[in-house]
Amino acid sequence: MNARESLSVPAHEAIQAEGPGRMCPLDYRYNGEALASAPAVPAAQVLWIVGGLYGNVEAMHRINAMVACEPAGIAQVVANGDFHWFDAEVNDFLAIEQGTRHWHRLRGNVETELSRIVQPGQPDAGCGCGYPASVPQEDVERSNLILQQLRSTCLAAGHTEALAALPMLLRAQVGSLRVGIVHGDDQSLAGWRLSHDALASSARHGLTAFFEAAQIDLIASSHTCLPVASTFESATGPNAIGLINNGAAGMANFGGCTDGVVTRIARIGTPPAPGARVLYRAQMADCEVSAIAVDFDWPAFMARFDRTWPAGSAAAQSYRHRIVHGPDYALDAAPRGAFQRCV
């Protein structure tokens, strides 16, 4: 089991933790007003949000194939941070860059730390995951090692400056639904407040007020690596507000299943193409918000993963069991509020 599978803690615990991989840098912090003024994705009839691709070339190909089935000109795609991770071979890294070149990309903690130049005497955020104190130190150290190896790959590929230039926040509109796109939570790039087991507490402690400040109806995230989707009562009006955290597009999300998960937001009456499997969905305003399975070429991905991360390597120790068997997390745990399971 890797550290992101089971954890969600109050934001203050993640911020107070110290050391590479645990600390939350000040430049990770933001508020609702920052999201309200964030760059906007062009208006679309369909919006795909891909969080946690994790350098999975095969998952990227499958997502691009599903998007290509949409009617011409109606869809936009956002990479919701951490699109790099397992792609520590230069050719794989460049394949991810090439295959996501038409997406609107924001930087997650991975891309932020890949592009960061740590000066002598400055604190080192390591992988930038913001792991709380409850995560075993060996898990944190392995994530830091993965980041170090990937940073060498990024330098060799010549993409450091391009990743540094990516925004931390994006916003979009589909029909009348206003969408705020973050990597972490409502407070930080690497925050854990939108994880499946922190969400109820976050809704009672400031999350709903964030929607008003950010001028959004739905927040989309991924950082905590397990999916959850829910709706809440608005603090200021009759319309529901909601969250969809897609977990990981490039890695197993549910026990006994190897599929990734992505978010699709579409005007009502614009169903996904045949073969795109909807896991759960909810109607919000004039849109349907769905979690879509990413049934990528798993054998090809495993062969690529094992070449790059052989037995005993940091990524193999932290992630291979989850990739093969899925996490200890059931599909029924993800949809909440108005979201209803479809399979």
Short mmCIF file of the C-alpha atoms (twelve columns), coordinates in Angstrom:
data_MODEL
# 
_entry.id   MODEL 
# 
loop_
_atom_site.group_PDB 
_atom_site.id 
_atom_site.type_symbol 
_atom_site.label_atom_id 
_atom_site.label_alt_id 
_atom_site.label_comp_id 
_atom_site.label_asym_id 
_atom_site.label_seq_id 
_atom_site.Cartn_x 
_atom_site.Cartn_y 
_atom_site.Cartn_z 
_atom_site.pdbx_PDB_model_num 
ATOM 1   C CA . MET A 1   0.000   0.000  0.000   1 
ATOM 2   C CA . ASN A 2   1.338   3.459  -0.820  1 
ATOM 3   C CA . ALA A 3   0.931   6.441  1.432   1 
ATOM 4   C CA . ARG A 4   -1.785  8.150  -0.595  1 
ATOM 5   C CA . GLU A 5   -4.193  5.227  -0.454  1 
ATOM 6   C CA . SER A 6   -5.636  5.634  2.988   1 
ATOM 7   C CA . LEU A 7   -4.784  9.036  4.330   1 
ATOM 8   C CA . SER A 8   -6.707  12.183 4.808   1 
ATOM 9   C CA . VAL A 9   -5.986  14.546 7.626   1 
ATOM 10  C CA . PRO A 10  -6.816  18.101 8.609   1 
ATOM 11  C CA . ALA A 11  -4.923  20.567 6.460   1 
ATOM 12  C CA . HIS A 12  -3.061  21.961 9.458   1 
ATOM 13  C CA . GLU A 13  -1.429  18.605 10.152  1 
ATOM 14  C CA . ALA A 14  0.025   18.426 6.655   1 
ATOM 15  C CA . ILE A 15  1.255   22.010 6.882   1 
ATOM 16  C CA . GLN A 16  2.918   21.571 10.257  1 
ATOM 17  C CA . ALA A 17  4.789   18.398 9.282   1 
ATOM 18  C CA . GLU A 18  8.443   19.043 8.473   1 
ATOM 19  C CA . GLY A 19  11.075  17.688 6.129   1 
ATOM 20  C CA . PRO A 20  11.224  16.868 2.421   1 
ATOM 21  C CA . GLY A 21  7.976   15.291 1.252   1 
ATOM 22  C CA . ARG A 22  6.080   16.495 4.325   1 
ATOM 23  C CA . MET A 23  6.369   20.270 4.329   1 
ATOM 24  C CA . CYS A 24  3.900   22.455 2.468   1 
ATOM 25  C CA . PRO A 25  5.805   25.364 0.866   1 
ATOM 26  C CA . LEU A 26  4.292   28.810 1.187   1 
ATOM 27  C CA . ASP A 27  4.031   29.109 -2.587  1 
ATOM 28  C CA . TYR A 28  1.595   26.175 -2.571  1 
ATOM 29  C CA . ARG A 29  -0.991  28.226 -0.685  1 
ATOM 30  C CA . TYR A 30  -3.997  30.018 -2.210  1 
ATOM 31  C CA . ASN A 31  -7.538  31.125 -1.374  1 
ATOM 32  C CA . GLY A 32  -10.864 31.352 -3.149  1 
ATOM 33  C CA . GLU A 33  -10.090 34.747 -4.649  1 
ATOM 34  C CA . ALA A 34  -7.018  33.280 -6.372  1 
ATOM 35  C CA . LEU A 35  -9.175  30.636 -8.053  1 
ATOM 36  C CA . ALA A 36  -11.754 33.265 -9.030  1 
ATOM 37  C CA . SER A 37  -9.047  35.100 -11.004 1 
ATOM 38  C CA . ALA A 38  -7.281  31.996 -12.372 1 
ATOM 39  C CA . PRO A 39  -6.811  31.454 -16.132 1 
ATOM 40  C CA . ALA A 40  -9.916  30.113 -17.853 1 
ATOM 41  C CA . VAL A 41  -10.196 27.149 -20.196 1 
ATOM 42  C CA . PRO A 42  -12.188 28.049 -23.344 1 
ATOM 43  C CA . ALA A 43  -15.896 27.363 -22.914 1 
ATOM 44  C CA . ALA A 44  -16.795 23.848 -23.961 1 
ATOM 45  C CA . GLN A 45  -19.774 21.532 -24.296 1 
ATOM 46  C CA . VAL A 46  -17.645 18.731 -22.817 1 
ATOM 47  C CA . LEU A 47  -14.751 19.020 -20.362 1 
ATOM 48  C CA . TRP A 48  -12.448 16.118 -19.523 1 
ATOM 49  C CA . ILE A 49  -10.267 16.462 -16.416 1 
ATOM 50  C CA . VAL A 50  -7.305  14.114 -16.092 1 
ATOM 51  C CA . GLY A 51  -5.772  14.051 -12.618 1 
ATOM 52  C CA . GLY A 52  -2.891  11.806 -11.609 1 
ATOM 53  C CA . LEU A 53  -1.887  10.424 -15.006 1 
ATOM 54  C CA . TYR A 54  1.436   9.574  -13.288 1 
ATOM 55  C CA . GLY A 55  3.386   9.125  -16.506 1 
ATOM 56  C CA . ASN A 56  1.209   6.236  -17.713 1 
ATOM 57  C CA . VAL A 57  1.662   6.376  -21.480 1 
ATOM 58  C CA . GLU A 58  -0.962  3.692  -22.116 1 
ATOM 59  C CA . ALA A 59  -3.589  5.507  -20.025 1 
ATOM 60  C CA . MET A 60  -2.835  8.707  -21.927 1 
ATOM 61  C CA . HIS A 61  -3.432  6.920  -25.241 1 
ATOM 62  C CA . ARG A 62  -6.748  5.526  -23.990 1 
ATOM 63  C CA . ILE A 63  -7.916  8.944  -22.773 1 
ATOM 64  C CA . ASN A 64  -6.996  10.584 -26.070 1 
ATOM 65  C CA . ALA A 65  -8.916  7.846  -27.903 1 
ATOM 66  C CA . MET A 66  -12.048 8.468  -25.795 1 
ATOM 67  C CA . VAL A 67  -11.811 12.227 -26.313 1 
ATOM 68  C CA . ALA A 68  -11.368 11.699 -30.061 1 
ATOM 69  C CA . CYS A 69  -14.799 10.018 -30.119 1 
ATOM 70  C CA . GLU A 70  -16.491 13.271 -29.057 1 
ATOM 71  C CA . PRO A 71  -18.061 15.299 -31.878 1 
ATOM 72  C CA . ALA A 72  -15.481 17.605 -33.419 1 
ATOM 73  C CA . GLY A 73  -14.836 20.863 -31.628 1 
ATOM 74  C CA . ILE A 74  -16.970 20.348 -28.514 1 
ATOM 75  C CA . ALA A 75  -14.411 19.028 -25.993 1 
ATOM 76  C CA . GLN A 76  -11.588 20.481 -23.932 1 
ATOM 77  C CA . VAL A 77  -9.124  18.436 -21.863 1 
ATOM 78  C CA . VAL A 78  -7.353  19.551 -18.691 1 
ATOM 79  C CA . ALA A 79  -4.398  17.745 -17.132 1 
ATOM 80  C CA . ASN A 80  -5.069  18.215 -13.448 1 
ATOM 81  C CA . GLY A 81  -1.448  17.967 -12.249 1 
ATOM 82  C CA . ASP A 82  0.907   15.035 -11.622 1 
ATOM 83  C CA . PHE A 83  0.830   13.945 -15.253 1 
ATOM 84  C CA . HIS A 84  4.466   12.911 -14.740 1 
ATOM 85  C CA . TRP A 85  5.661   10.333 -12.158 1 
ATOM 86  C CA . PHE A 86  6.417   6.797  -13.374 1 
ATOM 87  C CA . ASP A 87  7.882   8.069  -16.697 1 
ATOM 88  C CA . ALA A 88  11.500  8.184  -15.542 1 
ATOM 89  C CA . GLU A 89  12.820  7.064  -18.948 1 
ATOM 90  C CA . VAL A 90  13.410  10.056 -21.222 1 
ATOM 91  C CA . ASN A 91  11.437  8.534  -24.118 1 
ATOM 92  C CA . ASP A 92  8.430   7.963  -21.858 1 
ATOM 93  C CA . PHE A 93  8.701   11.466 -20.401 1 
ATOM 94  C CA . LEU A 94  8.754   12.936 -23.899 1 
ATOM 95  C CA . ALA A 95  5.827   10.731 -24.933 1 
ATOM 96  C CA . ILE A 96  3.752   12.188 -22.103 1 
ATOM 97  C CA . GLU A 97  4.746   15.703 -23.125 1 
ATOM 98  C CA . GLN A 98  3.857   14.994 -26.751 1 
ATOM 99  C CA . GLY A 99  0.573   13.243 -25.994 1 
ATOM 100 C CA . THR A 100 -0.688  15.995 -23.685 1 
ATOM 101 C CA . ARG A 101 0.455   18.922 -25.831 1 
ATOM 102 C CA . HIS A 102 -3.116  19.820 -26.832 1 
ATOM 103 C CA . TRP A 103 -4.409  19.613 -23.253 1 
ATOM 104 C CA . HIS A 104 -4.702  22.558 -20.899 1 
ATOM 105 C CA . ARG A 105 -2.213  21.643 -18.177 1 
ATOM 106 C CA . LEU A 106 -1.824  22.835 -14.624 1 
ATOM 107 C CA . ARG A 107 1.085   21.813 -12.447 1 
ATOM 108 C CA . GLY A 108 0.691   19.457 -9.553  1 
ATOM 109 C CA . ASN A 109 3.238   19.057 -6.797  1 
ATOM 110 C CA . VAL A 110 5.255   16.730 -9.066  1 
ATOM 111 C CA . GLU A 111 5.631   19.282 -11.867 1 
ATOM 112 C CA . THR A 112 6.213   22.073 -9.354  1 
ATOM 113 C CA . GLU A 113 9.086   20.249 -7.692  1 
ATOM 114 C CA . LEU A 114 10.516  19.017 -11.000 1 
ATOM 115 C CA . SER A 115 10.908  22.643 -12.008 1 
ATOM 116 C CA . ARG A 116 12.067  23.987 -8.659  1 
ATOM 117 C CA . ILE A 117 15.715  24.895 -8.154  1 
ATOM 118 C CA . VAL A 118 16.450  24.558 -4.446  1 
ATOM 119 C CA . GLN A 119 19.037  27.094 -3.341  1 
ATOM 120 C CA . PRO A 120 21.557  26.285 -0.586  1 
ATOM 121 C CA . GLY A 121 20.031  26.979 2.808   1 
ATOM 122 C CA . GLN A 122 16.465  26.904 1.511   1 
ATOM 123 C CA . PRO A 123 14.022  24.225 2.701   1 
ATOM 124 C CA . ASP A 124 13.583  21.276 0.339   1 
ATOM 125 C CA . ALA A 125 9.992   20.155 -0.267  1 
ATOM 126 C CA . GLY A 126 11.124  16.821 -1.714  1 
ATOM 127 C CA . CYS A 127 8.289   15.317 -3.761  1 
ATOM 128 C CA . GLY A 128 5.944   18.083 -2.579  1 
ATOM 129 C CA . CYS A 129 3.252   15.609 -1.501  1 
ATOM 130 C CA . GLY A 130 2.664   17.319 1.851   1 
ATOM 131 C CA . TYR A 131 2.468   13.962 3.637   1 
ATOM 132 C CA . PRO A 132 1.188   14.257 7.214   1 
ATOM 133 C CA . ALA A 133 3.009   12.870 10.238  1 
ATOM 134 C CA . SER A 134 0.895   9.691  10.181  1 
ATOM 135 C CA . VAL A 135 2.612   8.499  6.977   1 
ATOM 136 C CA . PRO A 136 5.612   6.207  7.657   1 
ATOM 137 C CA . GLN A 137 8.907   7.904  6.939   1 
ATOM 138 C CA . GLU A 138 10.025  5.127  4.576   1 
ATOM 139 C CA . ASP A 139 7.051   5.888  2.308   1 
ATOM 140 C CA . VAL A 140 7.975   9.558  2.269   1 
ATOM 141 C CA . GLU A 141 11.608  8.794  1.492   1 
ATOM 142 C CA . ARG A 142 10.659  6.571  -1.435  1 
ATOM 143 C CA . SER A 143 8.519   9.349  -2.926  1 
ATOM 144 C CA . ASN A 144 11.432  11.738 -2.570  1 
ATOM 145 C CA . LEU A 145 13.691  9.245  -4.371  1 
ATOM 146 C CA . ILE A 146 11.217  8.930  -7.239  1 
ATOM 147 C CA . LEU A 147 11.131  12.713 -7.571  1 
ATOM 148 C CA . GLN A 148 14.927  12.915 -7.613  1 
ATOM 149 C CA . GLN A 149 15.168  10.366 -10.410 1 
ATOM 150 C CA . LEU A 150 12.396  12.053 -12.370 1 
ATOM 151 C CA . ARG A 151 14.072  15.460 -11.955 1 
ATOM 152 C CA . SER A 152 17.147  14.090 -13.750 1 
ATOM 153 C CA . THR A 153 14.857  12.865 -16.532 1 
ATOM 154 C CA . CYS A 154 13.162  16.240 -16.796 1 
ATOM 155 C CA . LEU A 155 16.513  18.007 -17.057 1 
ATOM 156 C CA . ALA A 156 17.679  15.587 -19.743 1 
ATOM 157 C CA . ALA A 157 14.435  16.134 -21.660 1 
ATOM 158 C CA . GLY A 158 14.822  19.911 -21.425 1 
ATOM 159 C CA . HIS A 159 11.357  20.615 -20.009 1 
ATOM 160 C CA . THR A 160 12.115  22.271 -16.668 1 
ATOM 161 C CA . GLU A 161 11.207  25.797 -17.724 1 
ATOM 162 C CA . ALA A 162 8.048   24.708 -19.527 1 
ATOM 163 C CA . LEU A 163 6.734   22.955 -16.409 1 
ATOM 164 C CA . ALA A 164 7.604   25.953 -14.222 1 
ATOM 165 C CA . ALA A 165 5.476   28.175 -16.463 1 
ATOM 166 C CA . LEU A 166 2.288   26.148 -15.983 1 
ATOM 167 C CA . PRO A 167 -0.478  27.642 -13.816 1 
ATOM 168 C CA . MET A 168 -1.348  26.197 -10.413 1 
ATOM 169 C CA . LEU A 169 -5.103  26.779 -10.819 1 
ATOM 170 C CA . LEU A 170 -7.567  26.810 -13.715 1 
ATOM 171 C CA . ARG A 171 -11.267 27.462 -14.111 1 
ATOM 172 C CA . ALA A 172 -13.752 26.429 -16.758 1 
ATOM 173 C CA . GLN A 173 -17.421 26.697 -17.640 1 
ATOM 174 C CA . VAL A 174 -19.642 24.027 -19.166 1 
ATOM 175 C CA . GLY A 175 -23.142 25.305 -19.824 1 
ATOM 176 C CA . SER A 176 -24.020 27.268 -16.694 1 
ATOM 177 C CA . LEU A 177 -21.779 25.152 -14.432 1 
ATOM 178 C CA . ARG A 178 -18.717 27.003 -13.143 1 
ATOM 179 C CA . VAL A 179 -15.811 24.652 -12.465 1 
ATOM 180 C CA . GLY A 180 -12.722 25.333 -10.363 1 
ATOM 181 C CA . ILE A 181 -9.823  23.014 -11.206 1 
ATOM 182 C CA . VAL A 182 -7.154  22.459 -8.566  1 
ATOM 183 C CA . HIS A 183 -4.644  19.721 -7.899  1 
ATOM 184 C CA . GLY A 184 -4.912  19.554 -4.103  1 
ATOM 185 C CA . ASP A 185 -7.725  21.128 -2.104  1 
ATOM 186 C CA . ASP A 186 -9.336  24.471 -1.338  1 
ATOM 187 C CA . GLN A 187 -6.241  25.750 0.457   1 
ATOM 188 C CA . SER A 188 -3.087  24.233 -0.989  1 
ATOM 189 C CA . LEU A 189 -1.566  22.612 -4.058  1 
ATOM 190 C CA . ALA A 190 -0.773  19.542 -1.920  1 
ATOM 191 C CA . GLY A 191 -3.685  19.727 0.508   1 
ATOM 192 C CA . TRP A 192 -5.626  16.681 1.707   1 
ATOM 193 C CA . ARG A 193 -8.975  18.265 2.632   1 
ATOM 194 C CA . LEU A 194 -10.734 16.784 -0.426  1 
ATOM 195 C CA . SER A 195 -9.791  13.183 0.274   1 
ATOM 196 C CA . HIS A 196 -12.543 10.622 0.748   1 
ATOM 197 C CA . ASP A 197 -12.246 10.439 4.545   1 
ATOM 198 C CA . ALA A 198 -11.690 14.154 5.192   1 
ATOM 199 C CA . LEU A 199 -14.448 15.490 2.969   1 
ATOM 200 C CA . ALA A 200 -17.283 15.507 5.497   1 
ATOM 201 C CA . SER A 201 -15.141 17.383 8.019   1 
ATOM 202 C CA . SER A 202 -13.935 19.842 5.369   1 
ATOM 203 C CA . ALA A 203 -17.532 20.594 4.368   1 
ATOM 204 C CA . ARG A 204 -18.171 21.625 7.983   1 
ATOM 205 C CA . HIS A 205 -14.977 23.666 8.223   1 
ATOM 206 C CA . GLY A 206 -14.744 26.240 5.482   1 
ATOM 207 C CA . LEU A 207 -15.095 24.298 2.245   1 
ATOM 208 C CA . THR A 208 -18.549 25.579 1.265   1 
ATOM 209 C CA . ALA A 209 -17.507 29.191 1.885   1 
ATOM 210 C CA . PHE A 210 -14.634 28.663 -0.543  1 
ATOM 211 C CA . PHE A 211 -17.111 28.108 -3.374  1 
ATOM 212 C CA . GLU A 212 -18.584 31.575 -2.918  1 
ATOM 213 C CA . ALA A 213 -15.169 33.258 -2.799  1 
ATOM 214 C CA . ALA A 214 -13.975 31.291 -5.829  1 
ATOM 215 C CA . GLN A 215 -17.244 31.912 -7.739  1 
ATOM 216 C CA . ILE A 216 -17.640 28.228 -8.637  1 
ATOM 217 C CA . ASP A 217 -20.273 25.509 -8.397  1 
ATOM 218 C CA . LEU A 218 -17.969 22.487 -8.675  1 
ATOM 219 C CA . ILE A 219 -14.377 21.874 -7.632  1 
ATOM 220 C CA . ALA A 220 -12.334 19.175 -9.416  1 
ATOM 221 C CA . SER A 221 -9.203  17.728 -7.800  1 
ATOM 222 C CA . SER A 222 -7.070  14.592 -7.608  1 
ATOM 223 C CA . HIS A 223 -4.039  14.862 -5.277  1 
ATOM 224 C CA . THR A 224 -5.132  12.368 -2.604  1 
ATOM 225 C CA . CYS A 225 -5.109  9.557  -5.169  1 
ATOM 226 C CA . LEU A 226 -8.446  7.871  -4.289  1 
ATOM 227 C CA . PRO A 227 -11.699 8.935  -5.985  1 
ATOM 228 C CA . VAL A 228 -14.655 10.564 -4.281  1 
ATOM 229 C CA . ALA A 229 -17.529 12.713 -5.556  1 
ATOM 230 C CA . SER A 230 -20.187 14.504 -3.546  1 
ATOM 231 C CA . THR A 231 -22.665 17.350 -3.549  1 
ATOM 232 C CA . PHE A 232 -23.390 19.777 -0.710  1 
ATOM 233 C CA . GLU A 233 -25.897 22.429 0.157   1 
ATOM 234 C CA . SER A 234 -24.721 25.884 -0.837  1 
ATOM 235 C CA . ALA A 235 -24.214 28.367 1.979   1 
ATOM 236 C CA . THR A 236 -25.767 31.172 -0.059  1 
ATOM 237 C CA . GLY A 237 -28.382 29.775 -2.431  1 
ATOM 238 C CA . PRO A 238 -30.692 26.920 -3.429  1 
ATOM 239 C CA . ASN A 239 -28.373 25.288 -5.943  1 
ATOM 240 C CA . ALA A 240 -26.133 22.386 -4.927  1 
ATOM 241 C CA . ILE A 241 -22.385 22.709 -5.044  1 
ATOM 242 C CA . GLY A 242 -20.089 19.748 -5.525  1 
ATOM 243 C CA . LEU A 243 -16.712 18.086 -5.585  1 
ATOM 244 C CA . ILE A 244 -15.287 15.452 -7.899  1 
ATOM 245 C CA . ASN A 245 -11.870 14.041 -6.999  1 
ATOM 246 C CA . ASN A 246 -10.944 11.566 -9.755  1 
ATOM 247 C CA . GLY A 247 -8.170  9.887  -7.787  1 
ATOM 248 C CA . ALA A 248 -5.709  8.593  -10.379 1 
ATOM 249 C CA . ALA A 249 -6.121  8.484  -14.140 1 
ATOM 250 C CA . GLY A 250 -3.019  6.357  -14.545 1 
ATOM 251 C CA . MET A 251 -3.313  3.838  -11.725 1 
ATOM 252 C CA . ALA A 252 -5.819  1.465  -10.112 1 
ATOM 253 C CA . ASN A 253 -8.434  3.168  -7.931  1 
ATOM 254 C CA . PHE A 254 -10.620 0.360  -6.570  1 
ATOM 255 C CA . GLY A 255 -9.897  -3.048 -5.095  1 
ATOM 256 C CA . GLY A 256 -9.699  -5.850 -7.650  1 
ATOM 257 C CA . CYS A 257 -9.688  -3.451 -10.605 1 
ATOM 258 C CA . THR A 258 -6.772  -1.977 -12.567 1 
ATOM 259 C CA . ASP A 259 -8.607  0.909  -14.297 1 
ATOM 260 C CA . GLY A 260 -7.764  4.555  -13.914 1 
ATOM 261 C CA . VAL A 261 -10.497 7.173  -13.449 1 
ATOM 262 C CA . VAL A 262 -11.065 10.535 -15.155 1 
ATOM 263 C CA . THR A 263 -13.740 13.204 -14.848 1 
ATOM 264 C CA . ARG A 264 -16.084 14.124 -17.697 1 
ATOM 265 C CA . ILE A 265 -18.417 17.127 -17.436 1 
ATOM 266 C CA . ALA A 266 -20.892 17.541 -20.291 1 
ATOM 267 C CA . ARG A 267 -24.029 19.442 -21.191 1 
ATOM 268 C CA . ILE A 268 -27.061 17.229 -20.646 1 
ATOM 269 C CA . GLY A 269 -27.825 15.409 -23.868 1 
ATOM 270 C CA . THR A 270 -24.151 14.857 -24.731 1 
ATOM 271 C CA . PRO A 271 -23.506 11.274 -23.634 1 
ATOM 272 C CA . PRO A 272 -20.032 9.725  -23.752 1 
ATOM 273 C CA . ALA A 273 -19.167 7.608  -26.752 1 
ATOM 274 C CA . PRO A 274 -20.000 3.893  -26.684 1 
ATOM 275 C CA . GLY A 275 -17.303 2.044  -24.789 1 
ATOM 276 C CA . ALA A 276 -16.626 4.883  -22.347 1 
ATOM 277 C CA . ARG A 277 -17.769 3.282  -19.086 1 
ATOM 278 C CA . VAL A 278 -19.438 5.629  -16.577 1 
ATOM 279 C CA . LEU A 279 -18.808 4.568  -12.976 1 
ATOM 280 C CA . TYR A 280 -21.021 7.149  -11.239 1 
ATOM 281 C CA . ARG A 281 -22.567 10.489 -12.110 1 
ATOM 282 C CA . ALA A 282 -24.755 13.358 -10.949 1 
ATOM 283 C CA . GLN A 283 -26.720 16.116 -12.631 1 
ATOM 284 C CA . MET A 284 -25.565 19.585 -11.640 1 
ATOM 285 C CA . ALA A 285 -27.309 22.598 -13.211 1 
ATOM 286 C CA . ASP A 286 -27.551 21.814 -16.948 1 
ATOM 287 C CA . CYS A 287 -24.648 19.358 -16.902 1 
ATOM 288 C CA . GLU A 288 -23.872 15.761 -16.119 1 
ATOM 289 C CA . VAL A 289 -20.732 15.234 -14.026 1 
ATOM 290 C CA . SER A 290 -19.321 11.726 -14.426 1 
ATOM 291 C CA . ALA A 291 -16.442 9.525  -13.350 1 
ATOM 292 C CA . ILE A 292 -15.219 7.517  -16.354 1 
ATOM 293 C CA . ALA A 293 -13.107 4.350  -16.180 1 
ATOM 294 C CA . VAL A 294 -9.776  4.384  -18.036 1 
ATOM 295 C CA . ASP A 295 -9.308  0.783  -19.157 1 
ATOM 296 C CA . PHE A 296 -5.803  1.235  -20.544 1 
ATOM 297 C CA . ASP A 297 -3.535  -1.493 -21.958 1 
ATOM 298 C CA . TRP A 298 -2.497  -2.836 -18.566 1 
ATOM 299 C CA . PRO A 299 -0.018  -5.525 -19.743 1 
ATOM 300 C CA . ALA A 300 1.867   -2.971 -21.857 1 
ATOM 301 C CA . PHE A 301 1.952   -0.519 -18.965 1 
ATOM 302 C CA . MET A 302 3.179   -3.203 -16.554 1 
ATOM 303 C CA . ALA A 303 5.986   -4.177 -18.911 1 
ATOM 304 C CA . ARG A 304 7.001   -0.520 -19.163 1 
ATOM 305 C CA . PHE A 305 6.749   -0.012 -15.389 1 
ATOM 306 C CA . ASP A 306 8.830   -3.095 -14.582 1 
ATOM 307 C CA . ARG A 307 11.563  -2.047 -17.021 1 
ATOM 308 C CA . THR A 308 11.792  1.384  -15.430 1 
ATOM 309 C CA . TRP A 309 11.150  0.388  -11.823 1 
ATOM 310 C CA . PRO A 310 12.477  -3.155 -11.188 1 
ATOM 311 C CA . ALA A 311 11.895  -5.074 -7.973  1 
ATOM 312 C CA . GLY A 312 13.358  -3.240 -5.001  1 
ATOM 313 C CA . SER A 313 13.147  0.202  -6.599  1 
ATOM 314 C CA . ALA A 314 11.291  3.002  -4.826  1 
ATOM 315 C CA . ALA A 315 8.273   2.990  -7.154  1 
ATOM 316 C CA . ALA A 316 8.022   -0.811 -7.182  1 
ATOM 317 C CA . GLN A 317 7.949   -0.916 -3.391  1 
ATOM 318 C CA . SER A 318 5.406   1.877  -3.059  1 
ATOM 319 C CA . TYR A 319 3.073   1.274  -5.995  1 
ATOM 320 C CA . ARG A 320 3.368   -2.112 -7.677  1 
ATOM 321 C CA . HIS A 321 0.959   -3.913 -5.332  1 
ATOM 322 C CA . ARG A 322 -1.688  -1.264 -5.907  1 
ATOM 323 C CA . ILE A 323 -1.148  -1.306 -9.670  1 
ATOM 324 C CA . VAL A 324 -1.656  -5.076 -9.757  1 
ATOM 325 C CA . HIS A 325 -4.372  -5.577 -7.127  1 
ATOM 326 C CA . GLY A 326 -5.939  -2.154 -6.631  1 
ATOM 327 C CA . PRO A 327 -6.116  -0.330 -3.297  1 
ATOM 328 C CA . ASP A 328 -8.182  -1.340 -0.286  1 
ATOM 329 C CA . TYR A 329 -11.031 0.901  -1.407  1 
ATOM 330 C CA . ALA A 330 -14.435 -0.041 -2.831  1 
ATOM 331 C CA . LEU A 331 -16.269 1.623  -5.704  1 
ATOM 332 C CA . ASP A 332 -19.340 2.060  -3.489  1 
ATOM 333 C CA . ALA A 333 -17.343 4.403  -1.232  1 
ATOM 334 C CA . ALA A 334 -16.786 7.015  -3.957  1 
ATOM 335 C CA . PRO A 335 -20.241 8.367  -5.002  1 
ATOM 336 C CA . ARG A 336 -22.027 10.486 -2.382  1 
ATOM 337 C CA . GLY A 337 -24.763 13.088 -2.249  1 
ATOM 338 C CA . ALA A 338 -26.465 13.286 -5.641  1 
ATOM 339 C CA . PHE A 339 -23.827 11.066 -7.275  1 
ATOM 340 C CA . GLN A 340 -25.160 7.621  -8.101  1 
ATOM 341 C CA . ARG A 341 -23.268 4.492  -9.114  1 
ATOM 342 C CA . CYS A 342 -23.868 3.381  -12.716 1 
ATOM 343 C CA . VAL A 343 -22.119 -0.012 -12.847 1 
# 
